Amino acid sequence: QGAYNVRDMPGERHAAAVVALKNRYLVVIGGYRSEEVPDASSCYIFDWSSNRWFKTPASMNMSTPRRFHSATVLDGKIVVAGGYCEGCLSSMECIDVNVLLNYEIFDLDRQKRRKLLQIKPNEEIYVDKEILKLKDMRRELKEELNHHMEMVKVRKMAGKDFSREEHYVSVLLDKLDGVDSKLRKMIVR
């Protein structure tokens, strides 16, 4: 008695971080998968009310895969800190809770999605294409951001001026915030 039949995760993970959100969701972040594909940068979301798992799209992945890390929820963001990936990490990342959970809606089948979002069939095609464009833009911005963050590290280690790279990082973070805001608006409408 008192035991629940909870569906298994869609993939193996250990040394992952887990946080609970809104008394309904469990988010499994990162972790170790296997020798072939070791450290994960993606998240799995478990919806307790439907006993279903959802995997976040690649555009939502952390910039650094990690295991043995910590995570907590603070001011509407999941803060992920430290861990291990080819060495100990001191970096931190934030995942916006609302953006993360809004993606869960788009893992539902088309019929349920239309009903949930009250979208007419011909409107959904437009919304899906716009979301795909924004997700592509987000992925490209993250790649560029990762490059400039790496350049900051390299220039710091070499004792060179890295203020220009830091400026680019700041600009790219602002652009990412803008794209995330547009995605939230499109998913909610």
C-alpha positions as a Markdown table, in Angstrom:
| # | Residue | x | y | z |
|---|---|---|---|---|
| 1 | Gln | 0.0 | 0.0 | 0.0 |
| 2 | Gly | 1.1 | 3.5 | -0.7 |
| 3 | Ala | 3.3 | 2.5 | -3.6 |
| 4 | Tyr | 2.8 | 4.1 | -7.0 |
| 5 | Asn | 3.5 | 2.7 | -10.4 |
| 6 | Val | 5.7 | 5.5 | -11.9 |
| 7 | Arg | 6.9 | 5.3 | -15.5 |
| 8 | Asp | 10.7 | 4.8 | -15.9 |
| 9 | Met | 12.8 | 7.6 | -17.4 |
| 10 | Pro | 13.2 | 7.4 | -21.2 |
| 11 | Gly | 17.0 | 7.0 | -20.9 |
| 12 | Glu | 19.6 | 6.0 | -18.3 |
| 13 | Arg | 21.1 | 8.7 | -16.1 |
| 14 | His | 23.2 | 8.7 | -13.0 |
| 15 | Ala | 24.9 | 11.4 | -11.1 |
| 16 | Ala | 22.2 | 13.8 | -12.3 |
| 17 | Ala | 20.5 | 16.6 | -10.4 |
| 18 | Val | 16.8 | 16.6 | -9.8 |
| 19 | Val | 14.5 | 19.5 | -8.8 |
| 20 | Ala | 10.8 | 19.6 | -8.1 |
| 21 | Leu | 8.7 | 22.3 | -9.7 |
| 22 | Lys | 5.1 | 23.6 | -9.0 |
| 23 | Asn | 4.2 | 20.5 | -7.0 |
| 24 | Arg | 3.8 | 18.6 | -10.3 |
| 25 | Tyr | 7.0 | 18.2 | -12.2 |
| 26 | Leu | 10.4 | 16.6 | -11.5 |
| 27 | Val | 13.2 | 17.8 | -13.7 |
| 28 | Val | 16.2 | 15.5 | -14.2 |
| 29 | Ile | 19.2 | 17.6 | -15.3 |
| 30 | Gly | 22.3 | 16.4 | -16.9 |
| 31 | Gly | 24.1 | 13.3 | -15.6 |
| 32 | Tyr | 26.2 | 10.4 | -16.9 |
| 33 | Arg | 24.7 | 8.2 | -19.6 |
| 34 | Ser | 27.2 | 5.7 | -21.0 |
| 35 | Glu | 30.8 | 5.3 | -22.1 |
| 36 | Glu | 29.9 | 6.2 | -25.7 |
| 37 | Val | 27.9 | 9.3 | -24.8 |
| 38 | Pro | 29.1 | 10.2 | -21.3 |
| 39 | Asp | 27.8 | 13.5 | -19.9 |
| 40 | Ala | 24.4 | 14.8 | -20.7 |
| 41 | Ser | 23.4 | 18.5 | -21.1 |
| 42 | Ser | 19.7 | 17.8 | -21.6 |
| 43 | Cys | 16.8 | 17.6 | -19.2 |
| 44 | Tyr | 14.0 | 15.1 | -18.7 |
| 45 | Ile | 10.7 | 16.4 | -17.3 |
| 46 | Phe | 8.3 | 14.1 | -15.4 |
| 47 | Asp | 4.7 | 15.2 | -15.2 |
| 48 | Trp | 3.4 | 13.6 | -12.0 |
| 49 | Ser | -0.3 | 14.3 | -13.0 |
| 50 | Ser | -0.1 | 12.3 | -16.3 |
| 51 | Asn | 2.8 | 9.9 | -15.3 |
| 52 | Arg | 4.6 | 10.9 | -18.5 |
| 53 | Trp | 8.2 | 11.9 | -19.3 |
| 54 | Phe | 9.2 | 14.6 | -21.8 |
| 55 | Lys | 12.7 | 15.4 | -23.1 |
| 56 | Thr | 13.6 | 19.0 | -23.7 |
| 57 | Pro | 14.7 | 19.9 | -27.3 |
| 58 | Ala | 18.4 | 20.3 | -28.0 |
| 59 | Ser | 17.9 | 24.1 | -28.2 |
| 60 | Met | 17.2 | 24.0 | -24.4 |
| 61 | Asn | 20.4 | 22.0 | -23.5 |
| 62 | Met | 22.9 | 23.4 | -21.0 |
| 63 | Ser | 25.9 | 24.9 | -22.7 |
| 64 | Thr | 28.1 | 22.5 | -20.6 |
| 65 | Pro | 27.2 | 18.8 | -20.1 |
| 66 | Arg | 27.8 | 17.8 | -16.5 |
| 67 | Arg | 27.4 | 15.2 | -13.8 |
| 68 | Phe | 27.8 | 15.2 | -10.0 |
| 69 | His | 26.4 | 18.8 | -10.1 |
| 70 | Ser | 24.0 | 20.6 | -7.8 |
| 71 | Ala | 20.7 | 22.3 | -8.8 |
| 72 | Thr | 18.1 | 24.4 | -7.0 |
| 73 | Val | 15.2 | 26.6 | -7.9 |
| 74 | Leu | 15.7 | 30.3 | -7.3 |
| 75 | Asp | 13.5 | 33.2 | -8.5 |
| 76 | Gly | 11.9 | 31.3 | -11.3 |
| 77 | Lys | 15.1 | 29.8 | -12.6 |
| 78 | Ile | 16.8 | 26.4 | -12.1 |
| 79 | Val | 20.4 | 27.2 | -11.1 |
| 80 | Val | 22.8 | 24.5 | -12.0 |
| 81 | Ala | 26.3 | 24.7 | -10.4 |
| 82 | Gly | 29.6 | 22.8 | -10.5 |
| 83 | Gly | 29.9 | 19.2 | -11.3 |
| 84 | Tyr | 32.3 | 17.3 | -13.5 |
| 85 | Cys | 32.9 | 17.1 | -17.3 |
| 86 | Glu | 36.4 | 16.1 | -18.3 |
| 87 | Gly | 37.5 | 17.8 | -15.0 |
| 88 | Cys | 35.9 | 19.7 | -12.2 |
| 89 | Leu | 33.6 | 22.6 | -13.1 |
| 90 | Ser | 33.1 | 25.9 | -11.4 |
| 91 | Ser | 30.6 | 27.2 | -13.9 |
| 92 | Met | 27.0 | 27.9 | -13.3 |
| 93 | Glu | 24.0 | 28.0 | -15.6 |
| 94 | Cys | 20.4 | 29.1 | -15.3 |
| 95 | Ile | 17.4 | 27.4 | -16.9 |
| 96 | Asp | 14.2 | 29.5 | -17.0 |
| 97 | Val | 11.4 | 27.4 | -15.4 |
| 98 | Asn | 8.6 | 28.9 | -17.5 |
| 99 | Val | 10.4 | 28.3 | -20.8 |
| 100 | Leu | 11.3 | 24.8 | -19.8 |
| 101 | Leu | 7.8 | 23.8 | -18.7 |
| 102 | Asn | 6.2 | 25.5 | -21.8 |
| 103 | Tyr | 8.1 | 23.1 | -24.0 |
| 104 | Glu | 6.4 | 20.2 | -22.4 |
| 105 | Ile | 3.1 | 21.4 | -24.1 |
| 106 | Phe | 4.7 | 20.8 | -27.5 |
| 107 | Asp | 5.5 | 17.2 | -26.8 |
| 108 | Leu | 1.8 | 16.4 | -26.7 |
| 109 | Asp | 0.1 | 15.0 | -29.9 |
| 110 | Arg | -1.3 | 17.6 | -32.3 |
| 111 | Gln | -5.0 | 17.1 | -31.4 |
| 112 | Lys | -4.4 | 17.7 | -27.6 |
| 113 | Arg | -2.1 | 20.6 | -28.4 |
| 114 | Arg | -4.7 | 22.3 | -30.5 |
| 115 | Lys | -7.3 | 21.9 | -27.8 |
| 116 | Leu | -5.0 | 23.0 | -25.1 |
| 117 | Leu | -3.7 | 26.1 | -26.9 |
| 118 | Gln | -7.1 | 26.8 | -28.7 |
| 119 | Ile | -5.3 | 27.0 | -32.0 |
| 120 | Lys | -7.1 | 26.3 | -35.3 |
| 121 | Pro | -5.5 | 23.7 | -37.6 |
| 122 | Asn | -4.3 | 26.3 | -40.1 |
| 123 | Glu | -2.8 | 28.6 | -37.4 |
| 124 | Glu | -0.8 | 25.8 | -35.9 |
| 125 | Ile | 1.3 | 25.4 | -39.0 |
| 126 | Tyr | 2.3 | 29.1 | -38.8 |
| 127 | Val | 3.0 | 28.8 | -35.0 |
| 128 | Asp | 5.1 | 25.7 | -35.5 |
| 129 | Lys | 7.2 | 27.3 | -38.2 |
| 130 | Glu | 7.8 | 30.4 | -36.2 |
| 131 | Ile | 8.7 | 28.4 | -33.1 |
| 132 | Leu | 11.2 | 26.4 | -35.2 |
| 133 | Lys | 12.8 | 29.6 | -36.6 |
| 134 | Leu | 13.1 | 30.9 | -33.1 |
| 135 | Lys | 14.5 | 27.6 | -31.8 |
| 136 | Asp | 17.1 | 27.7 | -34.6 |
| 137 | Met | 18.0 | 31.2 | -33.8 |
| 138 | Arg | 18.4 | 30.3 | -30.1 |
| 139 | Arg | 20.6 | 27.3 | -31.0 |
| 140 | Glu | 22.9 | 29.6 | -33.2 |
| 141 | Leu | 23.0 | 32.2 | -30.4 |
| 142 | Lys | 24.0 | 29.5 | -27.9 |
| 143 | Glu | 26.8 | 28.2 | -30.2 |
| 144 | Glu | 28.1 | 31.8 | -30.6 |
| 145 | Leu | 27.8 | 32.4 | -26.9 |
| 146 | Asn | 29.7 | 29.2 | -26.1 |
| 147 | His | 32.5 | 30.3 | -28.5 |
| 148 | His | 32.8 | 33.8 | -26.9 |
| 149 | Met | 32.7 | 32.3 | -23.4 |
| 150 | Glu | 35.5 | 29.9 | -24.3 |
| 151 | Met | 37.5 | 32.9 | -25.7 |
| 152 | Val | 37.1 | 34.7 | -22.4 |
| 153 | Lys | 38.6 | 31.7 | -20.6 |
| 154 | Val | 41.5 | 31.4 | -23.1 |
| 155 | Arg | 42.3 | 35.1 | -23.0 |
| 156 | Lys | 42.1 | 35.2 | -19.2 |
| 157 | Met | 44.4 | 32.2 | -18.9 |
| 158 | Ala | 46.8 | 33.9 | -21.3 |
| 159 | Gly | 46.7 | 37.1 | -19.3 |
| 160 | Lys | 45.3 | 39.1 | -22.2 |
| 161 | Asp | 42.5 | 41.7 | -22.3 |
| 162 | Phe | 39.1 | 39.9 | -22.5 |
| 163 | Ser | 36.8 | 42.9 | -22.1 |
| 164 | Arg | 35.7 | 42.8 | -25.8 |
| 165 | Glu | 34.7 | 39.1 | -25.5 |
| 166 | Glu | 32.9 | 39.8 | -22.2 |
| 167 | His | 30.9 | 42.5 | -24.1 |
| 168 | Tyr | 30.0 | 40.0 | -26.8 |
| 169 | Val | 28.9 | 37.5 | -24.1 |
| 170 | Ser | 26.7 | 40.2 | -22.5 |
| 171 | Val | 25.1 | 41.2 | -25.9 |
| 172 | Leu | 24.5 | 37.5 | -26.8 |
| 173 | Leu | 22.8 | 36.9 | -23.4 |
| 174 | Asp | 20.5 | 39.9 | -24.1 |
| 175 | Lys | 19.6 | 38.5 | -27.5 |
| 176 | Leu | 19.0 | 35.0 | -26.0 |
| 177 | Asp | 16.6 | 36.6 | -23.4 |
| 178 | Gly | 14.8 | 38.3 | -26.3 |
| 179 | Val | 14.4 | 35.0 | -28.2 |
| 180 | Asp | 13.2 | 33.2 | -25.0 |
| 181 | Ser | 10.7 | 36.0 | -24.4 |
| 182 | Lys | 9.3 | 35.6 | -27.9 |
| 183 | Leu | 9.1 | 31.8 | -27.5 |
| 184 | Arg | 7.3 | 32.1 | -24.2 |
| 185 | Lys | 4.7 | 34.5 | -25.8 |
| 186 | Met | 4.2 | 32.2 | -28.8 |
| 187 | Ile | 3.8 | 29.1 | -26.7 |
| 188 | Val | 1.4 | 30.7 | -24.3 |
| 189 | Arg | -0.9 | 32.4 | -26.9 |
